[in-house]
Amino acid sequence: MSKEQSTGASKILLAFFGGLTAGVAAGLYLNSEHGRKMRDEAADKISDLESKIEEKVKEAFEAAKDKAQEFTKEVKK
């Protein structure tokens, strides 16, 4: 194996173990008390955002429906 191939393999192994370490650390953190609290807060915020988006979509749909009805009335005249 040439020196360039050895260096490339070393970089791949280093990246693999770095990713593995980061994954384990993230898993441990997210399963800690603080991590659970953070996940719960994030879920609440996402749920609130989902409700707001749903309401805005309903409002936009109703507005579009009203405009379509107005347009239809104008065309029929």
Summary of the structure (lengths in Angstrom):
residues: 77
radius of gyration: 27.1
end to end distance: 83.7
largest distance: 83.7
contacts: 151
relative contact order: 0.05
helix: 94%
strand: 0%
